[in-house]
């Protein structure tokens, strides 16, 4: 890849707001909000339907669920998409603050303060249904927060330093897993949440990235028990880990590259071409590493191959939105996503906190029978559509009144 095609400094003047960033962010948050549609419940009710219609719902359900371990669904792209966009927006934020006369010291303090707030907000949302503070750092906000301060410092550096940091993260994180010993004959599998013959366990070299037997899991069995807990931490049932913030920083660095391209003075076709190039190369390398067994593509532990695989998809998605919105200027068609993207933190909060409340409210005020109009099979879908509409109307009201929650 020709690294000379990227500007050395991210601080090139850019007078206009890039609408494709907001719409891309809105699309990612829509995927998260759309969990209320409960497509998996509809698909489960139609599991015996062998027709095209049954297969259609099974595919929808698959892409609204996380894959068990190796691989990717559309739903798995929510967190990398959000993380990637944090990097995309950073060059614009730095330039805006410099234009307002802020010093680097002040900007750095603000960045690390923002990082702390994101981490604590993630912990707060994880603790809502707990009897005490649930000190977990594996959700999207906490993972971004743990790496955001370092991302900001890299945003002040030249491309060579940024690219070097990305390589160090990818190679170093890969080596940490590759060098961690595999479970021996006397290994206690009860502490992993799975059995030795779990269907998604890999064999051979790829086994270094199996669920809850890897380097990141070993770190968490020490680190998570430093915090007060109702019972000792043995593993995360989904295999997620705190240290995933390190390769997540790699995803944000890829976004930083994309944001630098957007802020450059290149023509639109050059920008579009670079997005396609970066996307194709990253996606191709990620797929190859996984296919060869060098590094499986696993979102839950954010393997280096996942950084490249998901980052490549993010580049290609940004290319599509950039072409449609900023070049062809079809922004009005994406207005619903603009509304969501303008208040992404609020949308995140709604998805985490308010779903059950709105579920109950709709049934109380409109009656359960209304949502059974198409039969009980589609009741979860119609009820979820009602909740999704309420989400959007709240965000639309905030948009109309220019209320934007920022951290």
C-alpha positions, 0 to 999 in steps of 0.5 A, spaced: 500 500 500 502 506 498 503 510 504 505 516 501 497 517 498 495 520 505 497 527 508 502 527 513 498 532 518 491 531 519 490 538 520 488 540 513 482 546 513 476 543 511 470 548 511 464 543 510 461 538 515 461 531 511 454 529 512 456 521 510 459 521 517 453 522 520 449 518 516 454 512 517 453 513 524 446 513 524 446 507 520 450 503 525 446 506 531 439 504 527 442 497 527 443 497 535 436 500 536 433 495 531 434 489 536 427 491 539 424 488 532 426 481 535 427 478 528 430 471 532 423 470 535 419 471 529 424 466 525 424 461 531 416 461 530 417 460 523 423 455 523 419 449 520 417 453 514 422 450 509 420 455 503 423 462 501 419 466 506 422 461 512 429 462 509 428 469 509 426 470 516 432 465 518 437 470 514 434 476 518 435 473 524 442 471 523 444 478 521 441 481 528 445 476 532 452 475 534 456 469 531 458 464 536 465 465 535 469 465 528 465 469 523 461 475 522 454 477 521 451 484 520 450 485 527 457 484 529 459 490 525 455 495 530 461 495 535 467 496 530 463 501 526 462 505 532 469 505 533 471 506 526 467 512 526 470 515 532 477 515 529 474 518 522 471 524 526 477 525 530 481 529 525 475 534 524 475 535 532 482 536 533 482 542 527 475 545 530 479 545 537 485 548 534 481 553 530 478 555 537 485 557 539 485 551 544 492 549 546 494 541 545 495 541 553 488 543 554 485 538 548 489 532 551 486 533 558 479 534 555 480 527 551 482 523 557 477 526 561 472 524 555 475 517 555 474 516 563 467 518 562 466 513 556 469 508 561 464 510 567 458 510 562 459 503 560 460 501 567 453 504 569 449 502 563 452 495 565 450 495 572 443 498 571 440 491 573 445 489 578 445 489 585 452 493 585 456 496 581 458 491 575 465 492 574 465 490 566 469 493 561 467 489 555 461 494 552 462 499 546 463 505 550 468 502 555 472 499 550 472 506 546 474 510 552 480 505 554 483 507 548 480 514 546 486 518 550 491 514 546 488 515 539 487 522 541 495 523 542 496 519 535 491 524 532 496 529 533 502 525 530 504 524 523 501 518 518 508 514 519 507 514 527 500 512 526 501 506 521 507 504 526 502 504 532 497 500 528 502 495 526 505 494 533 498 493 536 496 488 530 503 484 531 504 485 538 497 482 540 497 477 535 504 474 539 501 475 546 495 470 544 500 465 540 505 465 545 500 463 551 500 456 552 494 451 550 490 448 555 494 441 558 491 435 559 489 437 567 486 443 565 479 445 568 474 446 563 469 448 568 472 455 569 471 457 561 464 456 561 464 451 555 467 444 554 473 441 551 469 439 545 465 445 544 463 446 537 466 452 535 473 450 538 479 450 533 484 445 533 492 446 531 495 453 532 488 457 531 486 454 538 490 459 541 484 464 540 479 459 543 474 462 548 476 463 555 483 459 554 487 465 551 491 470 554 486 476 554 482 471 558 488 469 563 488 477 564 481 478 566 481 472 571 486 476 575 484 483 573 476 483 574 477 480 581 481 486 583 474 489 583 468 488 588 464 482 586 458 478 588 462 472 586 469 471 584 470 472 576 472 466 572 470 468 565 465 472 561 460 467 558 461 470 551 468 470 551 469 478 551 475 481 554 477 487 557 484 487 553 480 487 547 480 495 547 488 494 545 486 492 538 479 496 538 484 502 538 487 499 532 480 499 529 479 507 531 486 508 528 484 505 521 478 510 522 483 516 523 486 514 516 479 515 513 478 521 517 484 524 514 483 522 507 476 526 508 479 532 510 484 532 505 484 537 499 483 531 494 478 530 489 472 526 491 474 520 486 481 520 489 478 519 496 473 514 494 478 510 490 483 510 497 477 508 501 476 502 496 483 501 496 484 501 504 477 497 504 479 491 499 486 490 502 484 490 509 478 485 508 483 481 503 488 480 509 483 479 514 480 473 510 487 470 508 489 470 515 483 467 518 483 462 512 490 460 513 489 459 521 494 464 522 489 468 526 482 467 526 477 472 525 473 473 532 469 479 534 468 477 541 476 477 542 477 482 537 483 478 534 488 482 529 485 479 523 478 482 525 481 489 526 483 488 518 476 484 516 471 489 520 476 495 518 476 493 511 468 493 511 468 499 514 472 503 509 467 500 504 461 502 507 464 509 508 466 509 501 458 507 499 455 513 504 461 518 501 459 517 494 451 517 495 451 522 500 457 527 499 458 526 492 451 524 489 448 528 494 442 524 496 442 526 503 434 527 504 433 520 502 437 518 509 434 523 513 431 518 518 439 516 519 441 523 520 436 524 526 439 518 529 446 519 528 446 526 531 444 524 537 448 517 538 450 517 545 442 518 546 440 513 542 445 508 545 442 510 552 435 508 549 437 502 547 440 500 553 435 503 558 428 504 555 426 498 551 422 494 557 419 501 559 416 502 552 414 495 551 410 495 557 407 502 556 405 500 549 401 494 551 398 498 557 395 504 552 394 500 546 392 493 548 396 487 546 391 485 541 393 490 537 400 487 536 397 480 534 394 483 528 398 479 523 398 473 528 402 471 534 408 469 530 409 477 528 407 480 535 414 481 537 416 484 530 410 489 531 411 491 538 418 492 537 416 497 531 412 501 535 418 501 540 423 503 535 418 509 532 418 512 539 426 511 539 426 515 533 420 520 535 424 522 541 431 523 537 427 527 532 424 532 537 431 533 540 434 534 533 428 539 531 430 543 538 437 542 536 439 538 543 445 534 542 448 530 547 455 530 547 461 527 551 
